[in-house]
Amino acid sequence: MNGFPRTNDSRMRGRGWRLLVCALLLGATLPVYAAGGILVFGDSLSAAYGIDRSAGWVALLRERLAAADAPLAVHNASVSGETTAGGRERLPEALARTEPDIVVLELGANDGLRALSLEAMQANLAAMIEASREAGAEVLLLGMRIPTNYGRDYGERFHASFETLAERHDVAYVPFFLAPIARDRSAFQDDGVHPDAAAQPALLEHVWPALKPLVAEVRQTSAVR
């Protein structure tokens, strides 16, 4: 999307040195165990809108975990068009049904594209973070940006909302989910909004450095039970 501002979002916020050490465990072989796994809770960007669901980055994540002998279930409860308000209503049922160890929270883009209240968006995301933690899950928050035609002030406050939440709640954080493809028009479908199938591996590679330590921690915890 050529309307996105240039940004240096290569940094990832993790859960500290403890999780970084745990990440090394991904190279080891651990026993198969039963676990709640990962709940990806997002909108069309994670629901594989417009492409085969098996080609989406969430499906590719499932394949990566299987190949790495990390047999966590991956539950994709993403819904196209979802806002943070809708997600807040849906999340309790999804948590009860999947009992996840990790929740990947990818919501907010539709709030921004509809120019909805940023205060309400933050409150909804905060409530979902807390609900996930109360259910015993670690959280990875995927931040977003919106095109510059929404106005510089609104766009900056929109993006800052995610960073504020990540710092306030001390959760793992990817500053801009679409960073590796945002300025490449060829990486999007004809609507110019949704990434195409060829872009999905890049999205997974972008998320993986922040997700990997959380996966490693779940594997370590489960292996010693």
C-alpha positions as CSV (number, residue, x, y, z in Angstrom):
1,M,0.0,0.0,0.0
2,N,1.8,3.1,-1.2
3,G,-0.3,5.2,1.1
4,F,1.5,3.9,4.2
5,P,4.2,6.1,5.8
6,R,7.8,5.0,5.8
7,T,8.7,3.4,9.1
8,N,11.4,1.5,10.8
9,D,9.5,-1.2,12.5
10,S,12.1,-4.0,12.5
11,R,12.2,-4.1,16.3
12,M,10.1,-6.6,18.2
13,R,9.0,-6.3,21.8
14,G,9.4,-9.6,23.6
15,R,8.8,-10.9,27.1
16,G,12.4,-10.3,28.3
17,W,15.5,-12.4,28.6
18,R,13.6,-15.4,30.0
19,L,11.7,-15.9,26.8
20,L,14.8,-15.3,24.7
21,V,16.5,-18.1,26.5
22,C,13.5,-20.3,26.0
23,A,13.6,-19.6,22.3
24,L,16.8,-21.7,22.1
25,L,14.7,-24.7,23.0
26,L,13.1,-24.7,19.5
27,G,16.2,-26.4,18.3
28,A,15.7,-29.4,20.7
29,T,13.3,-32.3,20.3
30,L,10.7,-32.4,23.1
31,P,8.0,-34.9,23.7
32,V,4.6,-34.5,22.1
33,Y,2.1,-33.1,24.5
34,A,-1.5,-31.9,24.7
35,A,-1.8,-28.2,24.8
36,G,-4.3,-25.5,24.0
37,G,-1.9,-24.1,21.5
38,I,-2.2,-20.8,19.7
39,L,-5.4,-18.8,19.1
40,V,-5.0,-16.3,16.2
41,F,-7.8,-13.7,16.7
42,G,-7.9,-11.2,14.0
43,D,-9.7,-9.8,10.9
44,S,-9.4,-10.4,7.2
45,L,-5.6,-10.1,7.3
46,S,-5.5,-13.3,9.2
47,A,-8.6,-14.9,7.8
48,A,-6.9,-15.4,4.4
49,Y,-9.5,-13.1,2.7
50,G,-9.5,-13.6,-1.1
51,I,-7.1,-16.5,-1.1
52,D,-7.2,-20.2,-0.3
53,R,-7.2,-20.5,3.4
54,S,-4.4,-23.1,3.3
55,A,-2.2,-20.4,1.8
56,G,-2.7,-17.8,4.6
57,W,0.0,-17.0,7.0
58,V,-1.9,-18.7,9.9
59,A,-1.9,-22.0,7.9
60,L,1.8,-21.5,7.2
61,L,2.4,-21.1,10.9
62,R,0.7,-24.4,11.5
63,E,3.0,-26.1,9.0
64,R,6.1,-24.5,10.5
65,L,5.2,-25.7,14.0
66,A,4.6,-29.2,12.7
67,A,8.0,-29.2,10.8
68,A,9.8,-27.9,14.0
69,D,8.3,-30.7,16.1
70,A,6.3,-28.2,18.0
71,P,2.8,-29.8,17.9
72,L,0.8,-26.9,19.2
73,A,-2.7,-26.6,17.8
74,V,-3.3,-23.5,15.8
75,H,-6.9,-22.1,16.1
76,N,-7.8,-19.4,13.6
77,A,-10.8,-17.5,14.9
78,S,-10.3,-14.5,12.6
79,V,-13.3,-12.9,10.9
80,S,-13.2,-10.6,7.9
81,G,-14.4,-7.1,8.6
82,E,-14.1,-7.5,12.4
83,T,-13.6,-4.5,14.6
84,T,-12.2,-4.4,18.1
85,A,-15.7,-4.1,19.5
86,G,-16.9,-7.2,17.7
87,G,-13.8,-9.0,18.7
88,R,-14.3,-8.1,22.3
89,E,-17.7,-9.7,22.2
90,R,-16.5,-12.8,20.5
91,L,-13.3,-13.5,22.5
92,P,-14.8,-15.1,25.7
93,E,-16.3,-17.9,23.7
94,A,-13.2,-18.4,21.6
95,L,-11.1,-18.6,24.8
96,A,-13.4,-21.0,26.4
97,R,-13.5,-23.2,23.3
98,T,-9.8,-23.3,22.6
99,E,-8.1,-22.8,26.0
100,P,-5.1,-21.3,24.3
101,D,-1.6,-21.0,25.7
102,I,-0.9,-18.0,23.3
103,V,-3.3,-15.5,21.8
104,V,-2.1,-13.6,18.7
105,L,-4.3,-10.4,18.7
106,E,-4.5,-8.9,15.2
107,L,-7.4,-6.4,15.4
108,G,-7.8,-2.7,14.9
109,A,-7.3,-2.2,11.2
110,N,-11.0,-1.9,10.5
111,D,-11.4,0.6,13.4
112,G,-8.8,2.8,11.7
113,L,-10.2,2.4,8.2
114,R,-13.7,3.4,9.5
115,A,-12.1,6.3,11.6
116,L,-13.7,4.9,14.7
117,S,-12.9,6.2,18.2
118,L,-9.3,5.4,19.1
119,E,-10.1,5.6,22.8
120,A,-12.8,2.9,22.3
121,M,-10.3,0.8,20.2
122,Q,-7.7,1.0,23.0
123,A,-10.3,0.0,25.6
124,N,-11.4,-2.9,23.5
125,L,-7.9,-4.2,22.9
126,A,-7.0,-3.7,26.5
127,A,-10.0,-5.8,27.6
128,M,-9.0,-8.5,25.2
129,I,-5.5,-8.6,26.5
130,E,-6.7,-8.9,30.1
131,A,-9.3,-11.5,29.2
132,S,-6.6,-13.6,27.5
133,R,-4.3,-13.4,30.4
134,E,-7.0,-14.2,32.9
135,A,-7.6,-17.4,30.7
136,G,-3.9,-18.2,31.2
137,A,-2.6,-17.2,27.8
138,E,0.4,-15.1,26.8
139,V,-0.4,-12.4,24.3
140,L,1.3,-11.2,21.1
141,L,-0.1,-7.9,19.8
142,L,0.2,-7.1,16.1
143,G,0.2,-3.4,15.5
144,M,-1.1,-1.7,12.4
145,R,-0.8,1.5,10.5
146,I,-3.4,3.2,8.2
147,P,-2.8,5.1,4.9
148,T,-1.8,8.7,5.1
149,N,-5.0,9.9,3.5
150,Y,-6.7,9.5,6.9
151,G,-4.8,12.5,8.1
152,R,-1.4,12.6,9.8
153,D,-2.7,13.2,13.3
154,Y,-5.2,10.4,13.3
155,G,-2.8,8.0,11.7
156,E,0.0,8.7,14.2
157,R,-2.4,8.4,17.1
158,F,-3.8,5.2,15.7
159,H,-0.4,3.6,15.4
160,A,0.7,4.9,18.8
161,S,-2.3,3.2,20.4
162,F,-0.8,-0.2,19.8
163,E,2.6,0.8,21.3
164,T,0.9,2.3,24.3
165,L,-1.0,-0.9,24.9
166,A,2.1,-3.1,24.5
167,E,4.1,-1.1,27.0
168,R,1.2,-0.7,29.5
169,H,0.4,-4.4,29.5
170,D,3.9,-5.7,28.9
171,V,3.0,-8.0,26.0
172,A,5.0,-9.2,23.0
173,Y,4.5,-6.8,20.2
174,V,5.0,-6.5,16.4
175,P,4.8,-2.7,15.7
176,F,3.4,-3.0,12.1
177,F,2.1,-6.4,10.9
178,L,2.2,-5.4,7.2
179,A,5.7,-3.8,7.4
180,P,7.5,-6.2,5.0
181,I,4.9,-5.7,2.2
182,A,3.2,-2.3,2.9
183,R,4.9,-0.4,0.2
184,D,4.9,-3.1,-2.5
185,R,1.7,-2.7,-4.5
186,S,2.3,-6.1,-6.2
187,A,2.0,-7.8,-2.8
188,F,-1.7,-7.0,-2.6
189,Q,-4.9,-8.2,-4.3
190,D,-6.8,-6.0,-6.7
191,D,-8.5,-4.2,-3.8
192,G,-5.1,-2.8,-2.7
193,V,-6.0,-3.7,0.9
194,H,-5.6,-7.5,1.3
195,P,-2.2,-9.2,0.9
196,D,-2.1,-11.9,-1.9
197,A,-1.1,-15.5,-1.4
198,A,2.5,-14.8,-2.4
199,A,2.9,-12.3,0.4
200,Q,1.8,-14.6,3.2
201,P,5.2,-16.2,3.8
202,A,6.7,-12.7,4.4
203,L,4.0,-11.9,7.0
204,L,4.8,-15.1,8.9
205,E,8.5,-14.4,8.8
206,H,7.8,-10.9,10.2
207,V,5.6,-12.3,13.1
208,W,7.8,-15.3,13.9
209,P,10.6,-13.6,15.8
210,A,8.1,-12.3,18.4
211,L,6.1,-15.5,18.5
212,K,9.0,-17.9,18.7
213,P,9.9,-17.2,22.3
214,L,6.3,-17.6,23.4
215,V,6.1,-21.0,21.6
216,A,9.4,-22.0,23.2
217,E,8.1,-21.2,26.7
218,V,4.9,-23.2,26.1
219,R,7.0,-26.2,25.0
220,Q,9.3,-25.9,28.0
221,T,6.5,-25.6,30.5
222,S,4.6,-28.5,29.0
223,A,7.6,-30.8,28.8
224,V,8.2,-30.6,32.6
225,R,4.6,-31.2,33.6
